[in-house]
Amino acid sequence: MSMNLSEELMWRTFRFGRVCGELIGALTLRPDGTLSGYRSDNERSWAIKNDKLVFLRGDGAVTTIFNQIKRERGGYVLTGEFLPRGPGPWHMLTEFIDEPRGGVISQLSLELYGTDTPKLYSESRYRDDGYPHTNLLPDVVKSVLDTIRPRFWLECGSMLGGSAIRVADVAKCANASTEIVCVDPFTGDVNMWAWEQPRKRAGEWQFLRLEGGRPTIFERFLANVVAAGHADMILPLPATCSVGVELLRRLLGEQRLCSVPSVIYLDSAHEPDETFLELQSCWGLLAPGGVLLGDDWGWDAVRTDVLRFRKLVKVDNTGYERLQARHQRFSEIEGVLIDRGQWALVKAQ
């Protein structure tokens, strides 16, 4: 087995199709040999055999051999034979790179909401400045924007919009053409539900602020984003991280979205093993050379999962150097960049 080729291809996300141009789906090559985002009897897993990428059936039999590999516009393109069909090129893998043909928000608004976009339902009475803070640091945001110049910034875990609004503030000051998609179910976490009634009885600010037994986090998110003047560059996607990421992967595979995120800010799961699962999902969607950024390094569950994940992935050392040169407060702990509770990984090119 060629470890170099295996390490080079793992975690990359591809459009899977035929040489005639027909699309089959989108998939990510995961380190455990499975294919994320796509499932078929003929393509159940992947491996490197004789220095070539192959797809295998469930019984381990090889079905496709990718015997040609090249790079175009920064991404890998592989062409191979589908053995049940016979000799000759048949299947293609084309890596997704961050090369949008239109605005992310306009595309997703149309695909997800049609003309009935969420910002039409913003109500100023829900504006809420009571949330204590966002931990996302403006100078970290500025450094990432200057280094990566992302057009698509994906956020998983948005709460009332504080971190997205901060990114938008910094991006507009820097004249950056960055658009932000916020994936969050807007239903609160374990602590928020456990604290809700005790805080209400004590007359304190409430995370959920229930109405009819349902959290009003989404309504407050919309009101805060509109009040901040950023409805033009922030779009919510009310779903869990895993659902949101897989939906974006599907839209990419169906050519209904033409850009992958080059920055993903992860501030969602905080329970043991939850962050690890979200890291896996987000890393597969992230553009090569992109930054996976997160919060709450001080939480044991988050820190443990990030360090465990870092041991499994290949990072871009040059990207680390560029980011550290731009933001000298970053220190490195076991291969993870750290600054005041924020952590960052740069995906290999």
N, C-alpha and C positions, 0 to 999 in steps of 0.2 A: 504493500500500500504506500502510495506517495503522500507522506504527511504534509509536504509543502503545498501540493495542489489542494489537498483536503482542507488545510487551514486557510488557504487563499479563497476558496469558494464558500466555505461554511458561513452561515448567517446572511448570505446575499439573497436578494429577492429578484426573481426573474418573471418575465412574461413568457409563458409556455405555449408554444404554438407549432404550426407546421410551416415548412419552407415556402408553401404557396401563400402564406400570409394569414391563414385561418388561425384564430385565437382558440386555445383550449382552456387556459386559466392562468392564475398567478400562484407562485409557490416560493417558499423560502427553504433553503438547504440547512437543516438544523444539525448541530454537532453530534446528536445521537443517531444520525443516519435517517431520520424521518423527514417527510416533506410537509411543511406547515402551510395551511391555506388551500391545499388541493388534495383530493383523494380519488384514486382510481385503482381498479384491480391490477392494471398493468404498471402502475407507478406507485408502489407502496413505500419504497425507501430508495436511498442513493448510496453509492460507494465509489471509491477510486480503485480501478482494476487496470493493471498494466499502464499506469499513468494516464488513464482516461476516466472521465466521469461516466458512470453508468446508472441507469434506473433499473430497479428490480421489482418483480412480483412478490406477493406475500410468501410464496414458497422459496424465495431466494433466487429464482431464475432471472437472468439478465434479459431485459426487454429492449432497452435502448442503449446504444453506445455512442457517446458524443466524441467523435474522433477528430473534430476540428474545433479549435478554440482561438479566438482573437479578441482584441479590445477595440471598441469604437466609441468615441466621444466619452472616454473615461469609464465605460462599463464593459463587462464581458459579454461576448456573443458566442454561443456554442451551437454546432450543427451535428446531428448524428443520425445513425440508422435505427429504424424501428424493426427489430429482428423478425417479428411475426409477419411483417409485410415483405421482407426480402431486402437485397442490397440496394444501396443508394440513399442519399440524404432525405430525411423525412421530418424529423423533429428539430425545433429550434428553441433555444433559451436566450432571451435578450434581457440583460440586467436593467432594472429600473435605475435611472439616475435623475437628479433634480434638474429637470429641464422642462419647465412648464410651458404650455402653449397658450395659456390664459390664466386669469387670476384664480387662485384656489377657492376663494370665498364665492366668487360668481359661479364657478363650476359646481361646488358643493351645494350652494343655495338652490340651484336649479335641480340638481339630482336628488336632493333630500327633501326639499320643501316646495318645489315648484315656485309659484308666486306668493305662497303663504308663509313668508319668512318670519322667524321668531321676533325680530326687532319691531315688527308691526304691533306686537302685543305688549310692549314695554309700558309700564305704568309708573309714573313718578312717585306715587305714594309708597312704592316698595323700596325706594332708594334707602340703603342701609350703610352708614359709615361706622357702625358699631363694632365690626369685626376688628380685633386688636391690631393686626398687621399682616403683611406678607413677608416671609423670610427671604424671598428672592431679592438679591442685592443689585441695585442699579449699576454699579461698576462691573459686576460679573456679567450682567446683560449686555452692557456696552462692549465689553471685551469679546464676548461671543459674537455679537453682531459685526464687530469690526473684523474678526478673524474669519468667520464662516460666510458672512453676508447672505443669510438665509432668506429665501422668498417664502418658504412654508415653515412656520414654527408650530409644532403640535404640542399641546399641553394636555396632560392626563392628570386630572385632579384640579379643579378650578374654584370650587366653593363659591364665594360671592364675587369672584372676578378680580381680586386684588393683584395677583401675579400677572394675569394677562394684561390688565390695565397698565401695570408697571412696564412690561415689555413694550406695549404700544406707545407709552410716553417716551421711552428712550429711543425707540425706532423712529418716531416722528421727529424728535429733536436731531437725530442723525441723518434725516432724509433717507432712511432705509425703506426699500419697497418690500417690507416684511408683512405677511398676513398670518393671523393666528387662529387656529382651530382649537376649541376647548372641548375635550371629551370628559364628561362627568355625568353620572346619573342624577346629580343634584338631589340626593336623598339622604345625605349624612352618613357618618360612620358609627361604629359601636359606641364610642365615647359620647358623641353628640346626642344619641338617643338616650343613653344612660343618664346624662346630665340634664336633659331638657326640663323635666318637671321639678327637680330640686332647684335649678336656677330660676325657673318661673316663680316658684313659691318664695324665693329669696329676693325677688324683684330685680334679678340680674339680666343682662343681655342674653338672648337665647340663640343658639346656632340654628335650630330648625324653624322656629317661629311657626308652629303648626297652625293651619287653618283647615277645619274639617278633617282633622287627623292626618293631614298631608303637609310635608315640609314646603316652605315657600322659598327655598334656596334659589330655584331657577328664576322665579319672578324678581328676586332681589339682584341676582346676577345680571339679568337683562336691564333692569333699571340703573344699576351702577355703571354698566358699560355705556349705555346711551348717555347718561349724565356726564360721563368722562369725555364724551365726544369721540368714541372709538368704535361705534357701530359699523363704520366703514371697513374696519380691518380686523374685527373679532367676530367669529361665528361659533355658536355653541352646537355641540352634538350630544344630546342627552342620552348617554349610554355608558356602560362600564368600560374600563380601559380595554379589556379583552374583546368585547363586542365592537367598540369603536375602531380599534386597530384592524380587526379582521374585516370590518365593513370597508374601510379605506383600501385594504389589500384587494378586496373583491372589485371595488370600483376601478382600481388600477388595472386589474386583469381584464375587465370588460371595456377598457379604454374610455371610461366615463370620468376619469380623473387623470390628469396628465402630469402630475408632480408628486414626488415623495418628499416627506419632511427632511430637511437637513439639520434641524434641531428638534429634539423632543425633550420637553421638561416634564419630569415624572414626580408628582406629588400626590399620589393617590393612595395606594395600599400601604398600611403600616403594621399589619399583623405578620407574624413569622411565616415565611415561605410565600406570602402574597406578593411582596416586592420582587422576588426572584422570578415568579411567573410573568409579571408585567415586564420585567427587564428582558426576558426572552422574547416576548411578543413585540415590544418596541424596537429592539435591536434588529430584528428581521425586517422591519419596515423602514428603518433609518437609512438615508442615503450614505454611500461610502464616503468617508471623510467627514461625516456629520458628527454632531455632538449630542450625546445623551447626558442630560443634566438633571440633577435631582436635589431634593431638600431633605432635611432631618437626618443628617449623618450622625447626630447624637443619639438617635433612637437605636437601641440594640438590634431590633428586628430588621430595620432598614440597613444598617451598617453591615450586619452579618450576611444579608442576602446580596448586597452590592459586592462585597469582597469575594463571596463564593462565585458569583457570576463572572467577575473579572478574571478569575483563573481559567475560565472556559473560552474566552474570546480573544481575538487578535485585534490589537489597537494600533493606531497610527502614531508612531513615535514622533514623526515629524510634525504631525498635528498637535501633539502634546507640547513640543518645543515652541511652536508658533503661538499657541494659546498662553503658555507660561510667559513668553516674551511680551505678549500684550497685557497680561494680567499677572504681575510679579507676586501677588499675594497668594497665588496658587502654590500649595506644597503637594508633594506626592507621597501617598501612603499605600504601600503594597500595590502600586500600579494604578491608583485612583487619584485624580486631582481633587484637592480639598481646599475650601476657603470658608471659614465661619459658618459651618454647617451645610454648605453647598458642596456637592460632589459632581464630578464630570468624567466622562469617558469619551474618547474620540475613536470612531470606527475606522478600521483599516480600509485603505483605498482598494 
